[in-house]
């Protein structure tokens, strides 16, 4: 039920123009086939590489979707520089949460029951 549009270009402006065109075709298809997309769930992220370019948003159903600092896609947190810092932070927090739950349940980090 999720759709991703991935496009490459020499510049962010070039790639966002292609994405906008494809998105327009997709929304036209959706209207013709009684399909509705939730604009609230739409996300935009751009990977500029070594170039220092200003991020550009995309319009979906008349709403400007600003580029995100990071997004979660298939369980991986992606950021514009693809350095995965946010991914590491999120999974570290998840691990800490799990260890806290084990402690409350009386289990140590080696899965032994504490008395």
DOSEZA-258465 format. One record per residue: residue in three letters; y, z, x of N, C-alpha, C, O, CB in turn. Coordinates in steps of 0.001 Angstrom, whole numbers, plus 500000, padded with zeros to 6 digits. Glycine has a CB too. Layout:
ALAYZXYZXYZXYZXYZX ...
end
This chain:
UNK498804500000500805500000500000500000501263500000500850502369500022500309499996501184499084 UNK501118499976502166502268499903503063502362498505503663501352497840503896502165500972504181 UNK503584498081503905503825496761504498504707496941505717505687497686505678504485495782503471 UNK504365496264506791505183496292508007505568494870508366504767493943508251504427496975509187 UNK506799494718508801507260493426509311507658493653510759508562494438511047508466492840508458 UNK506995492981511650507274493111513075507721491754513593507011490761513439506024493632513860 UNK508884491712514200509409490461514751510051490719516090510620491783516336510420489814513793 UNK509951489731516948510542489787518275511693488801518343511677487765517678509491489486519370 UNK512682489125519143513798488228519349514460488540520670514191489578521275514802488329518202 UNK515315487657521118516035487899522375517048489022522233517391489700523201516739486628522837 UNK517520489204521002518473490284520721518052490988519440517259490463518658519934489735520598 UNK518589492173519239518305492892517995518843492101516807518175492000515778518923494314518025 UNK520037491544516939520632490770515851519743489592515469519583489292514286522026490271516249 UNK519163488925516464518268487785516205517013488247515464516596487615514493517875487085517534 UNK516422489331515913515189489790515277515448490339513872514631490135512975514521490858516138 UNK516574491033513668516862491582512338517149490453511352516840490587510168518060492561512397 UNK517734489344511810517980488192510927516655487613510434516534487247509265518803487098511666 UNK515668487528511313514349487022510924513673488000509960513060487584508976513459486795512176 UNK513787489293510245513200490308509359513842490235507982513140490288506972513373491726509955 UNK515180490114507926515878490020506639515370488826505842515148488940504637517399489907506853 UNK515184487683506497514704486485505820513291486703505264513007486358504117514722485283506784 UNK512416487276506086511047487526505632511024488554504502510262488419503545510173488007506802 UNK511861489575504620511940490602503577512416489984502270511896490326501208512886491747504005 UNK513400489075502323513881488408501117512759487611500446512627487637499222515060487484501455 UNK511954486904501242510817486153500689509791487105500071509223486816499018510150485291501788 UNK509562488225500722508618489222500228509106489813498900508318489961497965508420490339501274 UNK510385490149498811510927490705497566510907489675496437510692490029495278512358491205497789 UNK511130488408496772511042487352495751509614487253495223509398487150494016511499485982496331 UNK508642487285496131507234487264495732506941488470494841506262488341493822506302487263496980 UNK507451489642495223507207490865494461507761490729493037507088491090492072507843492082495174 UNK508976490213492908509562490028491572508710489083490733508492489333489547511001489484491681 UNK508228488005491335507416487019490610506035487548490243505368486984489375507267485763491440 UNK505604488612490886504266489142490659504281490576490130503279491286490218503472489083491940 UNK505407490994489586505557492320488965505172493457489905504529494426489502504712492400487707 UNK505578493319491164505333494361492160506686494970492507507687494261492622504605493788493446 UNK506707496289492673507951496965492998507772497747494291506757498418494475508394497898491845 UNK508750497664495188508723498407496441509705499569496350510802499433495809509066497487497646 UNK509293500701496884510121501898496871511089501857498057510689502077499200509242503180496916 UNK512351501575497777513363501490498824513473502804499593513751502802500792514719501118498221 UNK513253503933498901513334505250499538512343505393500693512587506158501626513083506343498508 UNK511234504668500637510212504778501678510405503748502795509630503714503750508831504616501064 UNK511426502918502677511661501875503685512223502478504959513054503385504915512620500800503144 UNK511765501970506093512238502438507395512491501240508302511848500198508181511215503409508045 UNK513439501414509207513755500396510204513777501074511563514375502137511729515122499688509897 UNK513125500456512525513232500916513906513280499669514785512649498655514487512028501868514307 UNK514032499765515856514178498626516765513871499077518180514183500200518577515604498018516680 UNK513259498184518926512867498457520309513637497503521219513183496387521472511315498301520507 UNK514804497936521714515677497019522446515238496684523865515837495812524493517026497590522500 UNK514227497339524381513834497078525766514887497593526722515445498670526515513603495583525993 UNK515161496839527758516128497287528772517576497060528369518492497655528937515865496582530071 UNK517771496196527388519136495907526956519734497095526218519039497823525509519164494664526062 UNK521018497272526398521750498299525665522454497619524495523582497144524629522775499053526592 UNK521786497579523363522350496942522180522539497972521080521802498955520992521450495792521694 UNK523518497735520263523753498589519105522671498305518064522388497147517754525182498356518512 UNK522073499359517532521050499196516497521691498649515223522849498937514922520331500544516211 UNK520923497863514489521408497213513280520460497564512138519241497491512296521517495664513469 UNK521016497944510992520198498270509834519759497019509090520174495906509411520954499190508900 UNK518916497225508096518440496136507249518720496488505793518685497658505411516920495869507476 UNK518995495477504992519249495694503565517962495471502778517286494456502942520373494752503050 UNK517635496441501920516472496337501042516945496661499632517439497758499371515305497300501497 UNK516793495707498732517239495877497343518683496364497261519010497215496434516326496858496615 UNK519540495824498115520953496168498090521309497469498795522476497861498807521403496245496696 UNK520325498145499381520566499410500078520426499192501578519444498609502038519585500514499589 UNK521408499661502336521337499548503792520416500637504324520642501824504085522755499654504437 UNK519385500233505038518464501161505674518865501221507152518698500254507896516948500716505485 UNK519392502370507552519834502547508939518622502702509858517594503235509441520770503779509065 UNK518735502243511099517630502395512047517297503870512284518193504704512420517977501715513377 UNK516025504174512330515560505547512515515463505900513996515287505031514850514201505747511837 UNK515582507193514276515391507703515646513912507596516034513575507369517196515880509187515764 UNK513035507765515026511598507614515237510945507436513877511495507834512851510993508844516001 UNK509771506835513886508993506669512668507537506983512992507107506898514143509147505224512084 UNK506795507344511963505361507552512139504650506338511580504830505983510415504874508867511439 UNK503849505707512408503120504511512006501694504653512487501445504760513687503777503216512572 UNK500754504655511550499328504816511848499060506065512678498225506054513582498803503590512581 UNK499779507148512361499558508425513030500266508596514360500146509644514996498126508610513239 UNK501000507581514789501705507646516071503206507639515793503701506802515039501299506452517008 UNK503923508578516408505376508615516284505973507665517314505768507828518517505924510066516474 UNK506714506669516828507344505673517690508844505930517760509466506318516771507061504240517177 UNK509416505712518937510862505820519116511344504530519786510536503796520356511245507094519973 UNK512644504246519726513154502976520261512811502703521729512667501542522113514630502947520107 UNK512680503719522536512371503524523961510870503554524248510442503344525383513065504592524791 UNK510081503816523214508618503911523344508205504869524459507285504594525229508021502527523610 UNK508917506016524528508547507015525533507656508105524933507150508957525663509806507645526145 UNK507459508086523599506541508963522878506878510450522998506013511291522755505151508735523373 UNK508112510791523366508506512203523449508359512890522097507827513997522015509954512331523949 UNK508826512242521047508728512843519715507263513021519316506903514030518709509465511974518671 UNK506428512055519650504995512134519347504380513371520008503643514118519366504264510850519823 UNK504682513583521280504146514731522020504647516035521404503873516977521240504545514655523517 UNK505934516098521062506503517309520463505815517619519132505450518765518873508030517149520254 UNK505641516604518293505044516828516979503600517314517095503194518219516365505098515546516150 UNK502834516733517988501436517150518123501321518493518830500362519229518598500639516094518885 UNK502277518823519682502300520158520290502533521201519194501853522226519149503410520255521396 UNK503502520929518310503772521840517197502560521965516277502255523054515790504988521360516399 UNK501883520866516045500684520893515204499598521752515845498917522511515155500161519465514963 UNK499434521636517149498465522452517876498816523927517815497941524771517619498379522003519323 UNK500096524241517981500543525632517908500310526204516513499928527365516368502029525741518282 UNK500539525394515503500313525822514128498821526128513906498471527131513284500802524734513136 UNK497960525257514416496513525456514274496065526734514971495284527505514412495746524255514844 UNK496553526963516181496193528179516919496673529416516162495967530423516113496796528154518348 UNK497870529349515571498377530455514757497481530731513562497225531887513226499790530155514283 UNK497002529666512916496102529832511766494772530432512211494206531266511505495864528476511058 UNK494267530019513372493018530600513902493204532094514138492333532898513804492589529893515226 UNK494350532460514719494609533868515007494618534698513725494049535788513678495943534025515747 UNK495268534173512685495302534876511401493896535035510823493591536028510163496200534127510406 UNK493042534030511083491670534058510555490737534860511444489567535041511108491135532642510400 UNK491242535348512584490410536137513475489542535313514399488457535751514780489554537033512684 UNK490003534114514769489263533240515683490140532997516905491328532708516761488861531882514989 UNK489569533110518120490378532841519317490329531349519638489658530587518942489873533681520535 UNK491036530930520687491137529497521016489812528915521517489697527697521652492216529282522073 UNK488823529747521791487491529264522173486542529263520982485327529163521150486912530125523301 UNK487105529377519766486364529359518520485437530569518355484462530488517608485565528093518434 UNK485716531675519028484924532890518886485591533795517858486815533919517819484766533621520250 UNK484774534416517038485290535316516022485683536630516690484900537222517433484241535552514895 UNK486910537076516415487414538330516989487064539484516070487065539326514849488947538264517218 UNK486765540642516640486447541827515822487648542705515673487575543746515020485302542625516430 
end
